[in-house]
Amino acid sequence: MSNRERKAVIKMEHVSKAFHSLAGDNLVVDDLDFQVYEDEFVVLFGPGQCGKSTILNLISGLLFPTKGRVVVSDKEVTGPSPERGMVYQTTNLFMWYNVMKNVEFGPSVRHVPKRIRREKAQYYIDLVGLKGFENHYPIKLSGGMQQRVGIARAYANEPQLICMDEPFGHLDAQTRYLMEAEVERISSKERRTVIFVTNNAEEAIYLADRIILLHNCPTFVHKEYVVDLPRPRDYTSLEFLALRETITNEMDHTL
């Protein structure tokens, strides 16, 4: 199905964002205009400190645009919402809660009956490969396992949109590859619209249906790439390597 036939879940309508300080205004996002469609996995890719996380915070409702509008599911964003799940680089788990209580936290805040939220939490714990770890506390889990808990927690609210802000940036290379494969598997099984932030070209190509290459700060859409490679993707295939070289070379023009 083409994007023209799908519903736009995110609409960034000529969005600009400036931060004010005594030293003056710092324009971070400049006339950003793009859409993300239902069940699409979109990666925001660009150099470090180019404003990717700011865009994600605008979509999540943690920040508000200086100009323009952010629309999610046909509603202008006016603040955070359980309809938008967040996964951060730092997991922000409740260290005093075990895995089960962390994952079922969102539904419990929304007063979902205990039996229903426990069944739902168990489903997502199983989905991310943590069956048997329900009673473990975060301090006893590896970084990759903690991030799995964060992903399960985001999905347990059953949002229409999942926002991921460099969730594997702090992991070692081997664990990062493993988690990328896990996200690809989870996304194929539990379809959601996902917008994912990274500055890793391989990660972007491995995960994305579409890559939005951002210009350096103040950021805007520099170029877009539709990633039409079969899944699961092979990091060493000629097509993968060629696209990585194209995108990496093009990023030099965004600096």
PyMOL commands that set and color helices and strands:
alter all, ss='L'
color gray80, all
select helices_A, chain A and resi 3-5+52-60+99-103+105-109+114-127+138-140+143-156+173-189+201-207+238-254
alter helices_A, ss='H'
color red, helices_A
select strands_A, chain A and resi 8-21+24-37+41-45+67-72+75-76+84-87+161-165+193-198+210-214+221-226
alter strands_A, ss='S'
color yellow, strands_A
deselect
rebuild
show_as cartoon
